[in-house]
């Protein structure tokens, strides 16, 4: 018997709408990441700060072409892409052994947005 587990997971990604494809606007290599991407509901956590207490940058400081950027979070000067960097020996979060820079989605009041995970099992494989 083949069991299939389907889980709804929250992930940062692209939402592709049905309809004709349109060209994406060009990214500005001279702008901070918030000038090329809507970061108004994202909090940045950096691999620096005290152990278990990473440096956090609020959404309001990330937005706009002159928004926050530093050595760990910046715009690539060749193509305008959003770039994250973490040193091998950087600070890490409680429950983790590895340094990282990350964006965490927030609610409109800037409180953390938590995803609800759901799972179900089925005794039949999904249809192709």
C-alpha positions as CSV (number, residue, x, y, z in Angstrom):
1,X,0.0,0.0,0.0
2,X,1.5,3.3,-1.0
3,X,1.0,6.1,1.5
4,X,1.2,9.7,0.3
5,X,1.7,12.6,2.8
6,X,0.7,16.0,1.6
7,X,1.9,18.9,3.8
8,X,1.0,22.6,3.4
9,X,4.3,24.5,4.0
10,X,4.9,28.2,4.1
11,X,7.9,29.2,1.9
12,X,9.3,32.4,0.4
13,X,8.9,32.0,-3.3
14,X,7.2,33.3,-6.4
15,X,3.5,33.2,-7.0
16,X,2.8,32.6,-10.7
17,X,-0.6,33.8,-11.9
18,X,-2.4,32.3,-14.8
19,X,-2.4,34.3,-18.0
20,X,0.1,35.7,-20.5
21,X,3.7,36.0,-19.3
22,X,5.0,39.5,-18.9
23,X,8.6,40.7,-18.5
24,X,9.7,41.4,-14.9
25,X,10.8,44.9,-14.2
26,X,14.6,45.4,-14.2
27,X,16.3,45.4,-10.8
28,X,18.2,48.5,-9.9
29,X,21.8,47.6,-8.8
30,X,22.2,51.0,-7.1
31,X,19.2,50.6,-4.8
32,X,19.1,48.8,-1.4
33,X,17.2,45.5,-1.5
34,X,14.1,47.3,-0.3
35,X,14.1,49.4,-3.4
36,X,13.8,46.3,-5.7
37,X,11.6,44.1,-3.5
38,X,8.6,44.7,-1.2
39,X,10.1,44.1,2.3
40,X,7.4,46.0,4.2
41,X,6.3,42.8,5.9
42,X,9.7,41.1,6.5
43,X,12.1,41.3,9.4
44,X,15.8,40.7,8.8
45,X,17.8,38.7,11.2
46,X,21.6,38.9,10.8
47,X,24.4,36.5,12.0
48,X,25.7,39.1,14.5
49,X,24.7,40.1,18.0
50,X,25.0,38.2,21.3
51,X,24.7,34.4,21.4
52,X,21.1,33.3,20.9
53,X,20.0,36.9,20.3
54,X,20.7,37.9,16.7
55,X,20.6,41.5,15.4
56,X,17.1,42.2,14.0
57,X,16.2,44.9,11.5
58,X,12.5,46.0,11.5
59,X,10.5,46.1,8.2
60,X,10.3,50.0,8.2
61,X,14.1,50.2,8.1
62,X,14.3,47.8,5.1
63,X,11.9,49.5,2.7
64,X,12.8,51.9,-0.1
65,X,15.8,52.5,-2.3
66,X,17.8,53.9,0.6
67,X,16.7,51.2,3.1
68,X,19.0,49.1,5.3
69,X,21.9,47.2,3.8
70,X,25.3,46.0,5.2
71,X,28.0,43.4,4.6
72,X,25.5,40.6,5.4
73,X,22.5,41.8,3.4
74,X,22.9,43.9,0.3
75,X,22.2,44.4,-3.4
76,X,24.5,42.7,-5.9
77,X,26.0,45.6,-7.9
78,X,26.0,43.7,-11.2
79,X,22.4,42.5,-11.5
80,X,20.4,44.1,-8.6
81,X,19.7,40.7,-6.9
82,X,19.1,40.6,-3.1
83,X,22.1,39.0,-1.5
84,X,22.6,37.3,2.0
85,X,26.0,36.4,3.4
86,X,27.0,34.7,6.7
87,X,30.5,34.2,8.0
88,X,31.3,30.6,8.9
89,X,32.0,31.6,12.5
90,X,29.0,34.1,12.7
91,X,26.5,34.1,15.5
92,X,23.6,31.6,15.4
93,X,20.1,31.4,16.8
94,X,19.0,29.3,19.8
95,X,18.4,25.7,18.6
96,X,20.9,26.1,15.7
97,X,24.6,25.4,15.2
98,X,25.0,27.4,12.0
99,X,25.2,31.1,11.3
100,X,22.7,32.5,8.8
101,X,21.0,35.7,7.6
102,X,17.3,35.4,7.0
103,X,14.1,37.2,6.3
104,X,11.1,36.4,8.6
105,X,7.6,37.3,7.5
106,X,5.6,39.6,9.8
107,X,2.0,40.5,10.3
108,X,0.8,44.1,9.6
109,X,1.5,45.0,13.3
110,X,5.1,43.6,12.8
111,X,4.5,40.6,15.1
112,X,6.0,37.3,13.8
113,X,3.8,35.5,11.3
114,X,3.6,31.8,12.0
115,X,2.6,29.3,9.4
116,X,0.2,26.6,10.2
117,X,1.3,23.2,9.0
118,X,-1.2,20.6,8.0
119,X,-0.8,17.0,6.9
120,X,-3.0,14.3,5.7
121,X,-2.4,10.7,4.6
122,X,-3.9,8.8,1.7
123,X,-3.8,5.2,0.8
124,X,-3.9,6.0,-3.0
125,X,-1.2,7.8,-4.9
126,X,-2.0,11.3,-6.3
127,X,-3.3,11.5,-9.8
128,X,-0.7,12.7,-12.4
